[in-house]
């Protein structure tokens, strides 16, 4: 997909949306991470908080300090050299997953939808390398890009009232791990025994933006251990 120039759009009286694309795109996600890094290293007066997504960053600002047009004028020159911003070396995170059965109640359905057997789905899902593009929905929930195209699967037509903590799911061309028991409509293919978010841990979230993630299949016995 051709790279689009950054677009600036007021999102509220105290927020500005900076967009790099109109759909999930690795190049746009990389620019999001570089903008976050740039503003971390060189803060802009008036910015209160940053909320990244796949292809955009929502910037909250103090309306008593700056306003939309002034903030855009400050950011545009910085974006000209965005590709030169160096990012920290990404962490490699391995997440053990017990696929199928009671842990992944939608695995067979996902396999049927793609003309595969469950073992083929597991092999493709666990062999791919994923990137944490941003955190959202719930504390510690990482939105991971890199799902093989042949596994892209729509959400459930009706979300479940409760999804167990640690459940690994697919929604469209995304995959992710539920950090808590919560309602959700992603197709569940497995579960990890690893805590994705712990308030007594530093950092509290297992995943951070930019991390590289791989899933490792395990058996039910290893899950129990």
C-alpha positions as CSV (number, residue, x, y, z in Angstrom):
1,X,0.0,0.0,0.0
2,X,1.3,3.4,-0.9
3,X,2.3,5.6,2.0
4,X,-0.1,8.4,2.7
5,X,1.0,11.8,4.0
6,X,0.1,12.4,7.7
7,X,-3.4,13.7,8.1
8,X,-4.4,16.0,11.0
9,X,-7.9,16.1,12.3
10,X,-9.4,17.6,15.4
11,X,-11.0,14.8,17.5
12,X,-12.4,17.0,20.3
13,X,-11.7,20.4,21.8
14,X,-8.7,18.9,23.5
15,X,-7.4,16.3,21.1
16,X,-5.8,16.0,17.7
17,X,-5.7,12.8,15.6
18,X,-2.6,12.2,13.5
19,X,-3.3,9.5,10.8
20,X,-0.8,7.8,8.5
21,X,-3.1,5.4,6.7
22,X,-6.8,4.4,6.4
23,X,-6.3,0.7,7.2
24,X,-3.9,-1.7,9.0
25,X,-0.5,-1.4,7.3
26,X,2.9,-2.3,8.7
27,X,4.6,0.9,7.3
28,X,1.9,3.1,9.0
29,X,2.3,1.1,12.3
30,X,6.1,1.7,12.1
31,X,5.5,5.5,11.7
32,X,3.2,5.5,14.7
33,X,5.9,3.9,16.8
34,X,8.4,6.4,15.5
35,X,6.1,9.3,16.3
36,X,5.7,8.0,19.9
37,X,9.5,7.7,20.2
38,X,10.0,11.2,18.8
39,X,7.6,12.8,21.3
40,X,9.1,10.8,24.1
41,X,12.6,12.0,23.3
42,X,11.5,15.6,22.4
43,X,8.3,16.4,24.3
44,X,6.0,19.1,22.9
45,X,4.6,21.6,25.4
46,X,1.0,21.2,26.1
47,X,0.7,17.5,25.2
48,X,-1.0,15.6,28.0
49,X,-1.3,12.0,26.7
50,X,-0.7,9.9,23.6
51,X,-3.1,7.1,22.5
52,X,-1.6,5.0,19.6
53,X,-3.6,2.7,17.3
54,X,-2.6,0.7,14.2
55,X,-2.3,3.7,11.9
56,X,-2.8,6.8,14.0
57,X,-2.0,8.6,17.3
58,X,-4.6,10.5,19.2
59,X,-2.9,13.4,21.0
60,X,-4.6,14.9,24.0
61,X,-3.4,18.4,24.9
62,X,-4.0,21.1,27.5
63,X,-6.3,23.6,25.8
64,X,-5.0,26.3,28.1
65,X,-1.5,25.8,26.7
66,X,-2.0,25.1,23.0
67,X,-4.7,24.5,20.4
68,X,-5.2,22.4,17.3
69,X,-3.6,24.6,14.6
70,X,-0.6,25.5,16.8
71,X,0.0,21.9,17.7
72,X,-0.2,20.8,14.1
73,X,2.2,23.6,13.1
74,X,4.7,22.2,15.7
75,X,4.3,18.6,14.6
76,X,4.5,18.9,10.8
77,X,8.2,19.9,10.6
78,X,9.1,17.0,13.0
79,X,7.2,14.5,10.8
80,X,9.5,15.4,7.8
81,X,12.3,13.5,9.5
82,X,10.2,10.8,11.0
83,X,11.8,7.9,9.1
84,X,15.2,8.8,10.6
85,X,13.9,8.2,14.2
86,X,15.7,5.2,15.6
87,X,13.6,2.7,17.6
88,X,14.9,0.6,20.5
89,X,15.7,-3.0,19.6
90,X,12.4,-4.9,20.0
91,X,12.0,-7.5,22.7
92,X,11.3,-11.1,21.8
93,X,8.4,-12.5,23.7
94,X,7.4,-16.2,23.6
95,X,3.9,-17.1,24.7
96,X,3.1,-20.7,25.4
97,X,-0.4,-21.7,24.2
98,X,-2.5,-24.9,24.6
99,X,-4.6,-25.0,21.4
100,X,-8.0,-26.4,20.9
101,X,-10.3,-28.4,23.1
102,X,-11.7,-26.5,26.1
103,X,-8.9,-24.0,25.7
104,X,-9.8,-23.1,22.1
105,X,-13.4,-23.8,21.5
106,X,-13.5,-22.1,18.0
107,X,-10.4,-23.8,16.6
108,X,-12.4,-26.5,14.7
109,X,-14.7,-23.8,13.2
110,X,-11.8,-21.7,12.1
111,X,-10.2,-24.7,10.5
112,X,-13.5,-25.5,8.7
113,X,-13.9,-22.0,7.4
114,X,-10.5,-22.1,5.8
115,X,-10.5,-25.7,4.5
116,X,-7.9,-26.8,6.9
117,X,-7.7,-29.2,9.8
118,X,-7.0,-27.9,13.4
119,X,-3.4,-29.0,13.3
120,X,-2.8,-26.9,10.2
121,X,-4.3,-23.8,11.8
122,X,-2.1,-24.3,14.9
123,X,1.0,-24.7,12.7
124,X,0.3,-21.5,10.8
125,X,-0.6,-19.5,13.8
126,X,2.4,-20.6,15.9
127,X,4.9,-20.3,13.0
128,X,4.2,-16.6,12.3
129,X,6.1,-13.7,13.9
130,X,3.9,-10.9,15.3
131,X,4.4,-7.3,16.3
132,X,2.6,-5.5,19.1
133,X,1.2,-2.5,17.4
134,X,-0.6,-1.0,20.4
135,X,-2.3,-1.9,23.6
136,X,-6.0,-1.3,24.2
137,X,-9.5,-2.7,25.0
138,X,-8.2,-3.8,28.4
139,X,-5.0,-3.3,30.3
140,X,-2.3,-5.6,28.8
141,X,-4.3,-6.5,25.7
142,X,-1.9,-6.3,22.8
143,X,-3.2,-5.9,19.2
144,X,-0.9,-8.1,17.2
145,X,-0.3,-7.7,13.5
146,X,1.4,-10.5,11.4
147,X,-1.4,-13.0,11.3
148,X,-1.1,-15.2,8.1
149,X,-3.7,-14.1,5.5
150,X,-5.1,-17.6,5.3
151,X,-6.1,-17.4,9.0
152,X,-8.0,-14.1,8.8
153,X,-11.4,-14.8,10.2
154,X,-14.4,-12.6,11.1
155,X,-15.5,-12.0,14.7
156,X,-18.3,-14.0,16.1
157,X,-21.7,-12.6,15.0
158,X,-22.7,-12.4,18.8
159,X,-20.0,-11.8,21.4
160,X,-19.6,-14.1,24.3
161,X,-20.6,-12.8,27.7
162,X,-17.4,-14.1,29.2
163,X,-14.0,-15.1,27.7
164,X,-11.5,-16.8,30.0
165,X,-8.3,-14.9,30.9
166,X,-5.4,-16.0,28.7
167,X,-7.6,-16.9,25.7
168,X,-5.9,-16.5,22.4
169,X,-8.2,-15.2,19.7
170,X,-8.5,-14.2,16.0
171,X,-10.6,-11.3,14.7
172,X,-10.2,-10.3,11.1
173,X,-6.5,-10.2,10.4
174,X,-5.5,-9.6,14.0
175,X,-4.6,-12.0,16.9
176,X,-4.4,-11.3,20.6
177,X,-4.6,-12.6,24.1
178,X,-7.3,-11.7,26.6
179,X,-5.6,-10.6,29.8
180,X,-8.8,-10.8,31.9
181,X,-12.1,-12.7,31.9
182,X,-14.3,-10.4,29.9
183,X,-16.9,-10.3,27.2
184,X,-15.5,-10.6,23.7
185,X,-16.2,-11.7,20.2
186,X,-12.9,-13.0,18.9
187,X,-12.6,-16.6,17.7
188,X,-10.9,-18.5,20.4
189,X,-8.2,-21.0,19.3
190,X,-6.2,-21.6,22.5
191,X,-5.2,-20.3,25.9
192,X,-2.0,-19.4,27.7
193,X,-1.2,-20.0,31.4
194,X,1.0,-16.8,31.3
195,X,-0.4,-13.7,33.0
196,X,-0.6,-10.9,30.5
197,X,-1.2,-8.2,33.1
198,X,-0.2,-8.2,36.8
199,X,-0.5,-5.0,38.9
200,X,2.3,-6.3,41.2
201,X,4.8,-6.7,38.3
202,X,7.0,-4.0,36.7
203,X,6.1,-3.5,34.0
204,X,2.6,-4.6,34.7
205,X,1.9,-5.6,31.1
206,X,3.8,-8.5,29.7
207,X,3.7,-6.9,26.2
208,X,4.8,-3.4,25.1
209,X,4.4,-1.6,21.8
210,X,7.0,-2.8,19.3
211,X,7.6,-6.2,20.9
212,X,8.0,-9.2,18.6
213,X,5.8,-12.1,19.7
214,X,5.8,-15.8,18.9
215,X,3.3,-18.5,20.1
216,X,4.6,-21.9,21.3
217,X,2.2,-24.8,21.3
218,X,2.1,-26.7,24.6
219,X,0.1,-29.7,25.8
220,X,-2.6,-29.7,28.5
221,X,-0.2,-31.1,31.0
222,X,2.3,-28.3,30.6
223,X,-0.5,-25.8,30.8
224,X,-1.5,-27.3,34.2
225,X,2.0,-27.1,35.5
